[in-house]
């Protein structure tokens, strides 16, 4: 397996600091979800036409890769669908230029399941984007998020689309917390589609509120997930999604990124 962190965890850092930290802490990759004030990856300066070649060369020289471009493209959003599709296509184009294998899209807005998600509408958008992505050698990741943290509903969506350029990003928190799926249940149902992993620890209060925690400080069955992945020869990214951009009270990235790297590597070796 390989480890990465999402730039959601370091919203105030510059690109140079991000890549230096990843290198120094022994990470293999970086998931891009904004840099500084720019959330939309095609607008990030280091990915512009003037800088993109240098960015690729620098990453290669450091032994790093961009594990994924995580977009905010909401494929369920009927009111803004033209913009959503245009931005998703731009992410696919950028991924091709950077040599990035994956872009992440969302088929529901929040981790908590919402109402009135139109599966057929989402499937049509996915199908259209998948045809374009396949030509660019890019895979679209649908996250286990919102209503699609339910493995059965996500499988149904994937079967409707039935495109090789569509796969699953398994965020291990959401199926477990919101649909009470065990890691084994989620993996058994989605294993043929899982190409990427998001990890963060958490606890759930008596009233159902979820609070994110540093690794080992919550009660998410992380060890069970890693055991399943290792026993099935998973060799992709296991990425820390520390959502500090959305929750400023969370611990600082320098502390969390270092702790995650050591924690995951030790646990993986011990299994």
C-alpha contacts under 8 A as a table, 3 or more apart, distances in Angstrom:
res1	aa1	res2	aa2	distance
1	X	234	X	6.27
1	X	235	X	4.09
1	X	236	X	5.19
1	X	237	X	5.95
1	X	238	X	6.93
2	X	27	X	7.65
2	X	28	X	5.86
2	X	29	X	7.65
2	X	235	X	6.77
2	X	236	X	5.85
2	X	237	X	4.62
2	X	238	X	6.12
3	X	27	X	5.55
3	X	28	X	5.46
3	X	29	X	6.39
3	X	237	X	5.37
3	X	238	X	5.06
3	X	239	X	5.59
3	X	240	X	7.81
3	X	261	X	7.32
4	X	22	X	7.84
4	X	27	X	5.68
4	X	28	X	5.88
4	X	29	X	4.51
4	X	30	X	5.00
4	X	31	X	6.51
4	X	67	X	6.98
4	X	237	X	6.60
4	X	238	X	6.47
4	X	239	X	4.55
4	X	240	X	6.32
5	X	9	X	7.54
5	X	27	X	7.87
5	X	29	X	7.11
5	X	30	X	5.35
5	X	31	X	5.88
5	X	239	X	5.15
5	X	240	X	4.61
5	X	241	X	6.21
5	X	242	X	7.71
5	X	257	X	7.19
6	X	9	X	6.00
6	X	10	X	8.00
6	X	30	X	6.05
6	X	31	X	4.43
6	X	32	X	5.99
6	X	33	X	6.37
6	X	239	X	6.82
6	X	240	X	6.10
6	X	241	X	5.16
6	X	242	X	6.82
7	X	10	X	5.29
7	X	11	X	6.45
7	X	18	X	7.75
7	X	30	X	7.20
7	X	31	X	6.21
7	X	32	X	5.48
7	X	33	X	5.33
7	X	34	X	6.24
7	X	35	X	6.77
8	X	11	X	5.75
8	X	32	X	7.84
8	X	33	X	5.67
8	X	34	X	6.77
8	X	241	X	6.83
8	X	242	X	6.24
8	X	243	X	5.30
8	X	244	X	6.05
8	X	245	X	5.34
8	X	246	X	7.97
9	X	241	X	6.79
9	X	242	X	4.60
9	X	243	X	5.34
9	X	244	X	4.82
9	X	245	X	6.29
9	X	252	X	8.00
9	X	253	X	5.80
10	X	13	X	5.60
10	X	18	X	7.86
10	X	244	X	6.84
10	X	245	X	7.14
10	X	252	X	7.82
10	X	253	X	5.60
11	X	34	X	7.31
11	X	35	X	6.42
11	X	36	X	5.45
11	X	37	X	7.68
11	X	244	X	7.16
11	X	245	X	5.44
12	X	35	X	7.64
12	X	36	X	5.23
12	X	37	X	7.90
13	X	17	X	6.12
13	X	18	X	6.41
13	X	35	X	7.05
13	X	36	X	6.07
14	X	17	X	5.38
14	X	18	X	6.33
14	X	35	X	6.60
14	X	36	X	6.24
15	X	18	X	4.97
15	X	19	X	6.29
15	X	35	X	6.64
15	X	46	X	7.76
16	X	19	X	5.52
16	X	20	X	6.10
17	X	20	X	5.14
17	X	21	X	5.99
18	X	21	X	5.33
18	X	22	X	6.28
19	X	22	X	5.06
19	X	23	X	6.17
19	X	30	X	7.68
19	X	59	X	7.73
19	X	64	X	7.98
20	X	23	X	5.16
20	X	24	X	6.06
21	X	24	X	5.09
21	X	25	X	5.94
22	X	25	X	5.39
22	X	26	X	6.24
22	X	27	X	4.98
22	X	28	X	7.33
22	X	29	X	7.10
22	X	30	X	7.23
22	X	64	X	7.89
23	X	26	X	5.42
23	X	27	X	5.95
23	X	28	X	7.64
23	X	62	X	6.71
23	X	63	X	7.71
23	X	64	X	7.17
24	X	27	X	7.74
25	X	257	X	7.79
25	X	258	X	6.19
25	X	261	X	7.07
26	X	261	X	7.24
27	X	30	X	7.86
27	X	64	X	7.58
27	X	261	X	7.07
28	X	63	X	7.17
28	X	64	X	5.32
28	X	65	X	6.61
29	X	64	X	5.18
29	X	65	X	4.67
29	X	66	X	5.33
29	X	67	X	5.36
30	X	64	X	7.62
30	X	65	X	6.50
30	X	66	X	4.88
30	X	67	X	5.55
30	X	68	X	7.38
31	X	66	X	5.74
31	X	67	X	5.17
31	X	68	X	4.89
31	X	69	X	6.05
31	X	70	X	6.87
31	X	239	X	7.56
32	X	35	X	7.43
32	X	41	X	7.37
32	X	66	X	7.04
32	X	67	X	7.91
32	X	68	X	6.36
32	X	69	X	5.04
32	X	70	X	5.95
33	X	39	X	6.24
33	X	40	X	7.80
33	X	41	X	7.20
33	X	69	X	6.57
33	X	70	X	5.17
33	X	71	X	6.74
34	X	37	X	7.26
34	X	38	X	5.40
34	X	39	X	3.82
34	X	40	X	6.31
34	X	41	X	6.16
34	X	44	X	7.73
35	X	38	X	5.44
35	X	39	X	6.41
35	X	41	X	7.92
35	X	44	X	6.84
36	X	39	X	7.65
38	X	41	X	7.03
38	X	43	X	6.68
38	X	44	X	6.00
39	X	44	X	7.87
40	X	43	X	5.71
40	X	44	X	7.02
40	X	71	X	7.22
40	X	72	X	7.88
41	X	44	X	5.26
41	X	47	X	7.49
41	X	69	X	7.45
41	X	71	X	7.63
41	X	91	X	7.28
42	X	47	X	6.47
42	X	48	X	7.05
42	X	90	X	6.91
42	X	91	X	6.80
42	X	94	X	6.63
43	X	47	X	7.33
43	X	48	X	7.01
44	X	47	X	5.56
44	X	48	X	6.66
45	X	48	X	5.18
45	X	51	X	7.11
46	X	51	X	5.17
46	X	52	X	5.81
46	X	55	X	6.21
47	X	51	X	6.01
47	X	52	X	4.59
47	X	55	X	7.12
47	X	94	X	7.81
48	X	51	X	5.43
48	X	52	X	5.57
49	X	52	X	5.63
49	X	53	X	7.84
50	X	53	X	7.66
51	X	54	X	5.43
51	X	55	X	6.16
52	X	55	X	4.93
52	X	56	X	6.25
52	X	97	X	7.96
52	X	98	X	7.31
53	X	56	X	5.22
53	X	57	X	6.23
54	X	57	X	5.06
54	X	58	X	6.00
55	X	58	X	5.17
55	X	59	X	6.23
56	X	59	X	5.27
56	X	60	X	6.22
56	X	98	X	6.36
57	X	60	X	5.17
57	X	61	X	6.17
58	X	61	X	5.14
58	X	62	X	6.33
59	X	62	X	5.15
59	X	63	X	6.23
59	X	64	X	5.04
59	X	65	X	6.10
60	X	63	X	5.07
60	X	64	X	5.84
60	X	65	X	6.97
61	X	64	X	7.66
65	X	100	X	7.78
66	X	69	X	7.40
66	X	100	X	6.11
67	X	100	X	6.63
67	X	101	X	7.30
67	X	102	X	7.10
67	X	237	X	7.06
68	X	100	X	6.35
68	X	101	X	6.80
68	X	102	X	4.88
68	X	103	X	5.45
68	X	104	X	7.02
69	X	91	X	7.23
69	X	95	X	7.02
69	X	100	X	7.56
69	X	102	X	6.42
69	X	103	X	4.66
69	X	104	X	6.24
70	X	103	X	5.61
70	X	104	X	4.51
70	X	105	X	6.83
71	X	88	X	7.50
71	X	91	X	7.32
71	X	103	X	6.83
71	X	104	X	5.59
71	X	105	X	5.66
71	X	106	X	7.87
72	X	105	X	6.45
72	X	106	X	6.81
73	X	84	X	5.38
73	X	85	X	7.64
73	X	87	X	6.96
73	X	88	X	6.15
73	X	105	X	5.36
73	X	106	X	6.08
74	X	77	X	5.64
74	X	84	X	6.48
74	X	105	X	6.63
74	X	106	X	5.09
74	X	107	X	5.77
74	X	108	X	6.69
74	X	109	X	6.65
75	X	78	X	7.97
75	X	81	X	7.31
75	X	84	X	6.85
75	X	85	X	7.90
75	X	105	X	7.23
75	X	106	X	6.24
75	X	107	X	5.12
75	X	108	X	7.56
75	X	121	X	7.92
75	X	122	X	5.42
75	X	125	X	6.35
75	X	126	X	7.47
76	X	81	X	7.96
76	X	107	X	5.60
76	X	108	X	6.45
76	X	117	X	6.31
76	X	118	X	6.71
76	X	121	X	6.66
76	X	122	X	5.31
77	X	80	X	5.71
77	X	81	X	5.72
77	X	84	X	7.70
78	X	81	X	5.06
80	X	83	X	5.56
80	X	84	X	6.22
81	X	84	X	4.88
81	X	85	X	6.07
82	X	85	X	5.38
82	X	86	X	6.20
83	X	86	X	5.08
83	X	87	X	6.09
84	X	87	X	5.26
84	X	88	X	6.08
85	X	88	X	5.03
85	X	89	X	6.14
85	X	125	X	7.59
85	X	129	X	7.68
86	X	89	X	5.27
86	X	90	X	6.33
87	X	90	X	4.93
87	X	91	X	6.27
88	X	91	X	5.06
88	X	92	X	6.34
88	X	105	X	7.88
88	X	129	X	7.54
89	X	92	X	5.04
89	X	93	X	6.22
89	X	129	X	7.07
89	X	132	X	7.74
90	X	93	X	5.03
90	X	94	X	6.12
91	X	94	X	5.03
91	X	95	X	6.03
91	X	103	X	6.88
92	X	95	X	5.06
92	X	96	X	6.29
92	X	103	X	6.82
92	X	133	X	6.15
92	X	136	X	7.35
92	X	138	X	6.64
93	X	96	X	5.19
93	X	97	X	6.39
93	X	136	X	7.41
94	X	97	X	5.08
94	X	98	X	6.17
95	X	98	X	5.14
95	X	99	X	5.84
95	X	100	X	4.70
95	X	101	X	6.80
95	X	102	X	7.14
95	X	103	X	7.15
95	X	138	X	6.96
96	X	99	X	5.08
96	X	100	X	6.17
96	X	101	X	7.71
96	X	136	X	5.94
96	X	137	X	7.06
96	X	138	X	6.73
97	X	100	X	7.75
100	X	103	X	7.94
100	X	138	X	7.23
101	X	137	X	7.08
101	X	138	X	5.02
101	X	139	X	6.05
102	X	138	X	5.69
102	X	139	X	4.90
102	X	140	X	5.86
102	X	141	X	6.56
103	X	138	X	7.38
103	X	139	X	6.53
103	X	140	X	5.21
103	X	141	X	5.98
104	X	140	X	5.96
104	X	141	X	4.65
104	X	142	X	6.19
104	X	143	X	7.07
104	X	169	X	7.66
105	X	140	X	6.96
105	X	141	X	6.16
105	X	142	X	5.59
105	X	143	X	6.96
106	X	109	X	6.59
106	X	142	X	6.10
106	X	143	X	6.16
106	X	145	X	7.25
107	X	122	X	6.54
107	X	142	X	6.92
107	X	143	X	7.56
107	X	145	X	7.44
107	X	146	X	7.77
107	X	148	X	7.22
108	X	111	X	7.87
108	X	113	X	7.36
108	X	114	X	7.09
108	X	117	X	7.11
108	X	145	X	6.39
108	X	146	X	5.19
108	X	147	X	6.55
108	X	148	X	7.24
109	X	114	X	7.61
109	X	145	X	7.85
109	X	146	X	6.73
110	X	113	X	6.87
110	X	114	X	7.52
110	X	145	X	6.75
110	X	146	X	5.57
111	X	145	X	5.01
111	X	146	X	4.60
111	X	149	X	7.97
111	X	174	X	6.34
112	X	145	X	7.42
112	X	146	X	4.90
112	X	147	X	7.53
112	X	174	X	7.93
112	X	178	X	6.86
113	X	145	X	7.46
113	X	146	X	3.78
113	X	147	X	4.46
113	X	148	X	7.78
113	X	149	X	7.85
113	X	178	X	7.66
114	X	117	X	7.20
114	X	146	X	6.30
114	X	147	X	6.45
117	X	147	X	7.81
118	X	121	X	5.34
118	X	122	X	6.34
119	X	122	X	5.16
119	X	123	X	6.00
119	X	157	X	6.58
120	X	123	X	5.00
120	X	124	X	6.13
121	X	124	X	5.20
121	X	125	X	6.42
122	X	125	X	5.23
122	X	126	X	6.16
123	X	126	X	5.01
123	X	127	X	6.00
123	X	157	X	6.22
123	X	158	X	7.71
123	X	160	X	6.45
123	X	161	X	5.61
124	X	127	X	5.14
124	X	128	X	6.27
124	X	161	X	7.35
125	X	128	X	5.24
125	X	129	X	6.23
126	X	129	X	5.17
126	X	130	X	5.85
126	X	161	X	6.79
126	X	166	X	7.70
127	X	130	X	5.08
127	X	131	X	6.42
127	X	161	X	5.43
127	X	162	X	7.92
127	X	163	X	6.88
128	X	131	X	5.58
128	X	132	X	6.86
129	X	132	X	5.23
129	X	133	X	6.04
130	X	133	X	4.91
130	X	134	X	5.96
130	X	139	X	7.50
130	X	140	X	6.80
130	X	163	X	6.51
130	X	164	X	7.75
130	X	165	X	5.30
130	X	166	X	6.27
131	X	134	X	5.41
131	X	135	X	6.82
131	X	163	X	7.70
131	X	165	X	7.43
132	X	135	X	5.52
132	X	136	X	6.79
133	X	136	X	5.06
133	X	137	X	6.20
133	X	138	X	5.00
133	X	139	X	6.29
133	X	140	X	7.22
133	X	165	X	6.47
134	X	137	X	5.05
134	X	138	X	5.85
134	X	139	X	6.92
134	X	164	X	7.59
134	X	165	X	5.40
135	X	138	X	7.69
138	X	165	X	6.81
139	X	164	X	7.99
139	X	165	X	4.57
139	X	166	X	5.68
139	X	167	X	6.81
140	X	165	X	6.01
140	X	166	X	4.83
140	X	167	X	6.13
141	X	166	X	6.03
141	X	167	X	4.94
141	X	168	X	5.05
141	X	169	X	5.44
141	X	195	X	7.89
141	X	196	X	7.89
142	X	166	X	7.32
142	X	167	X	6.27
142	X	168	X	4.96
142	X	169	X	5.69
143	X	148	X	7.41
143	X	149	X	7.64
143	X	168	X	5.90
143	X	169	X	4.50
143	X	170	X	6.07
143	X	171	X	6.61
144	X	148	X	5.21
144	X	149	X	4.06
144	X	150	X	7.30
144	X	151	X	7.66
144	X	154	X	7.54
144	X	168	X	7.23
144	X	169	X	6.33
144	X	170	X	5.47
144	X	171	X	5.68
144	X	174	X	6.56
144	X	175	X	6.80
145	X	148	X	5.22
145	X	149	X	4.63
145	X	171	X	7.39
145	X	174	X	6.19
145	X	175	X	7.79
146	X	149	X	5.53
146	X	174	X	7.62
147	X	150	X	5.97
147	X	153	X	7.38
148	X	151	X	6.60
148	X	153	X	5.89
148	X	154	X	4.93
149	X	153	X	7.94
149	X	154	X	7.11
149	X	174	X	5.70
149	X	175	X	4.65
149	X	178	X	7.40
149	X	179	X	7.11
150	X	153	X	5.48
150	X	154	X	6.26
150	X	175	X	5.99
150	X	179	X	6.15
151	X	154	X	5.05
151	X	155	X	6.03
151	X	175	X	7.37
151	X	186	X	6.11
151	X	189	X	6.53
151	X	190	X	6.82
152	X	155	X	5.15
152	X	156	X	6.26
152	X	189	X	7.48
153	X	156	X	5.07
153	X	157	X	6.34
154	X	157	X	5.04
154	X	158	X	6.22
155	X	158	X	5.07
155	X	159	X	6.08
155	X	189	X	7.61
155	X	190	X	7.01
156	X	159	X	5.17
156	X	160	X	6.27
157	X	160	X	5.16
157	X	161	X	6.44
158	X	161	X	5.14
158	X	162	X	5.81
158	X	163	X	7.89
158	X	166	X	7.58
158	X	167	X	8.00
159	X	162	X	4.92
162	X	166	X	7.87
163	X	166	X	5.77
164	X	167	X	7.61
166	X	193	X	8.00
167	X	193	X	4.96
167	X	194	X	6.13
167	X	195	X	6.31
168	X	190	X	7.64
168	X	193	X	5.32
168	X	194	X	4.62
168	X	195	X	5.95
168	X	196	X	6.80
169	X	194	X	6.09
169	X	195	X	6.29
169	X	196	X	4.80
169	X	197	X	5.58
169	X	198	X	7.05
170	X	194	X	6.45
170	X	195	X	7.96
170	X	196	X	6.28
170	X	197	X	4.88
170	X	198	X	6.11
171	X	174	X	6.10
171	X	175	X	7.68
171	X	197	X	5.83
171	X	198	X	4.41
171	X	199	X	6.19
172	X	175	X	6.53
172	X	176	X	6.74
172	X	183	X	7.44
172	X	197	X	7.32
172	X	198	X	6.36
172	X	199	X	6.01
172	X	200	X	7.77
172	X	222	X	7.99
172	X	225	X	7.75
173	X	176	X	5.56
173	X	177	X	5.96
173	X	199	X	7.15
173	X	200	X	6.95
173	X	201	X	7.36
173	X	202	X	7.45
173	X	220	X	7.08
174	X	177	X	5.23
174	X	178	X	5.67
174	X	179	X	7.50
175	X	178	X	5.59
175	X	179	X	5.16
175	X	180	X	6.36
175	X	181	X	5.54
175	X	182	X	7.88
175	X	186	X	7.25
176	X	179	X	5.86
176	X	180	X	4.63
176	X	181	X	4.72
176	X	182	X	5.93
176	X	183	X	7.03
177	X	180	X	5.55
177	X	181	X	7.66
177	X	204	X	7.69
177	X	210	X	7.99
181	X	185	X	6.04
181	X	186	X	6.25
182	X	185	X	5.19
182	X	186	X	6.37
183	X	186	X	5.15
183	X	187	X	6.00
183	X	221	X	7.61
183	X	224	X	6.99
183	X	225	X	5.89
184	X	187	X	5.14
184	X	188	X	5.97
184	X	225	X	7.70
184	X	228	X	7.26
185	X	188	X	5.26
185	X	189	X	6.31
186	X	189	X	5.39
186	X	190	X	6.08
186	X	191	X	7.88
187	X	190	X	5.19
187	X	191	X	4.99
187	X	228	X	7.87
188	X	191	X	5.59
190	X	193	X	5.50
190	X	194	X	6.13
191	X	194	X	5.27
194	X	197	X	7.80
195	X	236	X	6.67
196	X	236	X	6.19
196	X	237	X	5.69
196	X	238	X	6.72
196	X	239	X	7.98
197	X	236	X	7.94
197	X	237	X	6.21
197	X	238	X	4.81
197	X	239	X	5.96
198	X	238	X	6.04
198	X	239	X	4.93
198	X	240	X	5.89
198	X	241	X	5.97
199	X	222	X	7.99
199	X	238	X	6.77
199	X	239	X	5.91
199	X	240	X	4.96
199	X	241	X	6.01
200	X	212	X	6.85
200	X	213	X	7.01
200	X	214	X	7.06
200	X	215	X	6.68
200	X	240	X	5.99
200	X	241	X	6.06
200	X	242	X	6.54
201	X	212	X	5.83
201	X	213	X	5.03
201	X	214	X	5.90
201	X	215	X	5.27
201	X	216	X	6.87
201	X	217	X	6.98
201	X	218	X	5.27
201	X	219	X	6.93
201	X	220	X	5.60
201	X	222	X	7.53
202	X	210	X	6.63
202	X	211	X	5.43
202	X	212	X	4.20
202	X	213	X	4.92
202	X	214	X	7.78
202	X	217	X	7.54
202	X	218	X	4.63
202	X	219	X	6.25
202	X	220	X	5.93
203	X	210	X	5.82
203	X	211	X	5.42
203	X	212	X	6.58
203	X	213	X	7.21
203	X	218	X	5.06
203	X	219	X	5.81
203	X	220	X	7.08
204	X	207	X	7.93
204	X	208	X	5.73
204	X	209	X	5.58
204	X	210	X	4.64
204	X	211	X	6.43
205	X	208	X	5.25
205	X	209	X	5.32
205	X	210	X	6.61
205	X	211	X	7.99
206	X	209	X	7.44
212	X	218	X	7.60
212	X	250	X	8.00
213	X	216	X	7.83
213	X	217	X	5.67
213	X	218	X	5.63
214	X	217	X	5.49
214	X	218	X	7.18
214	X	256	X	6.61
214	X	259	X	7.91
214	X	260	X	7.62
215	X	218	X	6.87
215	X	259	X	7.52
215	X	260	X	6.30
215	X	263	X	7.02
216	X	219	X	7.26
221	X	224	X	5.42
221	X	225	X	6.52
222	X	225	X	5.08
222	X	226	X	6.26
223	X	226	X	5.13
223	X	227	X	6.08
223	X	267	X	7.09
224	X	227	X	5.06
224	X	228	X	6.22
225	X	228	X	5.20
225	X	229	X	6.22
226	X	229	X	5.02
226	X	230	X	5.94
226	X	267	X	7.90
226	X	268	X	6.61
227	X	230	X	5.20
227	X	231	X	5.97
227	X	268	X	7.70
227	X	271	X	6.25
228	X	231	X	5.28
228	X	232	X	6.27
229	X	232	X	5.20
229	X	233	X	6.29
229	X	234	X	5.14
230	X	233	X	4.99
230	X	234	X	5.66
230	X	268	X	7.57
230	X	271	X	7.74
231	X	234	X	7.72
240	X	257	X	7.97
240	X	260	X	7.37
243	X	246	X	5.67
243	X	247	X	6.24
243	X	250	X	7.89
244	X	247	X	4.71
244	X	248	X	5.12
244	X	249	X	7.32
244	X	250	X	5.72
244	X	251	X	7.74
244	X	252	X	7.98
245	X	248	X	6.16
247	X	250	X	5.95
251	X	255	X	7.17
251	X	256	X	6.65
252	X	255	X	5.71
252	X	256	X	6.32
253	X	256	X	4.96
253	X	257	X	5.61
254	X	257	X	5.61
254	X	258	X	6.37
255	X	258	X	5.56
255	X	259	X	6.26
256	X	259	X	5.15
256	X	260	X	6.03
257	X	260	X	5.19
257	X	261	X	6.28
258	X	261	X	5.39
258	X	262	X	6.55
259	X	262	X	5.45
259	X	263	X	6.01
260	X	263	X	5.05
260	X	264	X	5.97
261	X	264	X	5.62
261	X	265	X	6.15
262	X	265	X	5.36
262	X	266	X	6.03
263	X	266	X	5.38
263	X	267	X	6.15
264	X	267	X	5.18
264	X	268	X	5.99
265	X	268	X	5.18
265	X	269	X	6.19
266	X	269	X	5.25
266	X	270	X	6.22
267	X	270	X	5.10
267	X	271	X	6.53
268	X	271	X	5.55
